[in-house]
Amino acid sequence: MRTLARGSRRINYRGNTLPFAPKWTGSADASYEIPLGDHSLSFNTNWSIRSRIFFNPDKRPESDDPSRAIGNVRVSYGQADGSWRLRS
């Protein structure tokens, strides 16, 4: 068993994850383009997801950041050859 002394008490860190390190992460991207003659309309999205993280090795609830997913969506229109493009 691995313990570290902190002040006058001993704390067992066995089984705890590293601070700032989620147990798992994932990401996904998708794109779709519609040709419109000399132009094109594109739809893009990307997503990132991760598990809860702790900011210290004690895993105290007041020092955590919950699991989260973050996503982006983009629509663009422009020349099919890519010479110009409007993005939103």
C-alpha positions in Angstrom: 0.0 0.0 0.0 1.4 3.4 -0.9 0.8 6.2 1.5 2.1 9.7 1.8 2.4 11.8 5.0 0.5 15.0 4.9 0.8 17.0 8.0 0.0 14.7 11.0 -2.1 12.2 9.0 -1.3 9.5 6.4 -3.3 9.4 3.2 -3.7 6.3 1.0 -3.6 7.2 -2.7 -4.0 3.7 -4.0 -6.5 3.5 -6.9 -6.7 7.3 -7.3 -6.2 8.8 -10.8 -3.6 11.4 -11.5 -4.8 15.0 -11.0 -6.1 16.7 -14.2 -6.2 13.3 -16.0 -9.6 12.0 -17.2 -10.2 8.3 -17.2 -11.3 8.5 -20.9 -11.6 11.0 -23.7 -13.1 10.8 -27.2 -13.7 12.9 -30.3 -15.6 12.7 -33.5 -15.8 14.8 -36.7 -18.2 14.7 -39.6 -18.5 16.7 -42.9 -21.0 16.8 -45.7 -20.7 18.8 -48.9 -23.5 19.5 -51.4 -22.3 20.6 -54.9 -24.3 23.4 -56.4 -22.9 23.9 -59.9 -19.8 26.2 -59.5 -20.4 26.5 -55.8 -20.8 24.2 -52.8 -22.6 24.2 -49.5 -20.8 22.4 -46.6 -21.8 21.3 -43.2 -19.2 20.3 -40.6 -19.4 19.3 -36.9 -16.8 18.2 -34.3 -17.3 16.9 -30.8 -15.0 16.2 -27.9 -16.0 14.4 -24.7 -14.2 13.5 -21.5 -14.8 11.9 -18.1 -14.7 13.8 -14.8 -11.3 15.1 -13.6 -10.0 16.0 -10.2 -7.6 18.8 -9.4 -5.9 17.0 -6.6 -4.9 13.4 -5.7 -7.4 13.3 -2.7 -10.5 13.1 -5.1 -12.4 15.6 -3.0 -15.7 16.5 -4.6 -15.1 20.2 -4.2 -12.0 19.9 -6.4 -13.5 18.2 -9.5 -14.8 19.2 -12.9 -17.7 17.0 -14.1 -17.7 15.1 -17.3 -18.4 17.2 -20.4 -19.0 17.2 -24.1 -18.1 20.2 -26.3 -19.3 20.5 -29.8 -19.0 22.9 -32.8 -21.1 23.2 -36.0 -20.1 25.1 -39.1 -21.9 25.9 -42.3 -20.1 27.3 -45.3 -20.8 28.3 -48.9 -18.4 29.2 -51.6 -16.7 28.4 -54.9 -16.3 24.7 -55.6 -12.6 25.3 -56.4 -12.1 26.8 -52.9 -11.0 30.3 -54.2 -13.4 31.9 -51.7 -15.7 30.7 -48.9 -18.2 32.2 -46.4 -18.3 30.4 -43.1 -20.7 30.7 -40.2 
